[in-house]
Amino acid sequence: MKLNLSRREFHLASAHMLLASSAGSLLLGASGPAAAQARSVKLGTFGAIDAQNYIRAKNMAAKTFGAGTSADFVTVRAGSEVIAAMAGGSLDMCNIGSSPMMVGYANGLKASMVYVYKNIVDSECLVVQGNSGITTVAGLKGKKIGLPFNTSVHFAAVAALKTAGIGLADVQLINMRADQIASAWQRREIDASYIWVPVLPRLTEDGGKIIFKTGDLNKNNLLIFDGLLVRDEFKQKSPDLVLAFLKDYEQIARTFKQEPKEVVETMTKFLNVDEAAVMRSLNTFYPVPAREQLQSHWMGKPGEKDTGVLKTLQTQAQFLLESAQISAMPKDLSGLVDSSFVAKMAA
């Protein structure tokens, strides 16, 4: 049976919360220092159409990390699982949204974002009922908006309302799981929803009209993105493995955009998902090259303080504080962002 999977998760229908599967060869023909110092990397994946699973599908782990390194792929289902696994030392690297990343950092997690994994542009949108007559965000005053709380769409929805001069007291935000939204929409229990693919197409197919895309926040200097989070201890111990993954990620990202047919063929077989689901993921996937990430608009150069990523994280932290998801603002967010790897890639 094929599955339709969510924007960031696209996870397999598995009951295993942290399912690790070995990929890559252990010390194939290795000798000397490589054999004596066998290493490992624990790489997280949401079971998604992502670089991690492409590496698995293509048996590229030995090429990426070296034959003397064992690669374990840990399947997670939510950002909170990523944070918990890293805190326990059972996960070294994983893509994650800025909201759970910030929650982890505010609670003392020793990890840092080393790369903008992808820019979120049109895979998350604000959609209204087609017969509502609403054409702008300002028109949502007094309306019911369904969305999952404590997620990137929650943050984006509040930011979008703010840009239109709408306060939280002016609308009714209703906390719903992503899998509840389509049925509530069909029963006309909500006037609008801020949600991601693949729920989003179901709403537009039922007459919904998109009035705001997450990418529209860029004009207000807000960047909504997934970042690659790396446990600090692992980063300091094995910086070459972090860099090796990032270099392969950039190549895989180009493959995703330039050779979609090959990616569809590979990932439909590996994940047992529909071709349409893979294409939706590819069509809403926006990587940011390392050279571009070095610009102040994104991560900036190592040590740079006034960057787009840090400004967004500051706004994100304030949102999390106001919504009681963290108890205090971190004093210094610069420890969460490390662009030294991006600088090496762009050199």
Secondary structure, 3 states (H helix, E strand, C coil): CCECCCCCCCCCCCCCCCEEEEECCCCCCCCCHHHHCCEEEEEEECCCCCHHHHHHHCCCHHHHHCCCEEEEEEECCCHHHHHHHHHCCCCCEEEEEHHHHHHHHHCCCCEEEEEEEEECCCCEEEEECCCCCCCCHHHHCCCEEEECCCCHHHHHHHHHHHHCCCCHHHCEEEECCHHHHHHHHHCCCCCEEEEECCHHHHHHHCCCEEEEEHHHHHHHCCCCEEEEEEEHHHHHHCHHHHHHHHHHHHHHHHHHHHCHHHHHHHHHHHHCECHHHHHHHHHCCECCCHHHHCCCCCCCCCCCCCCHHHHHHHHHHHHHHHCCCCCCCCCCHHHHECCHHHHHHHC
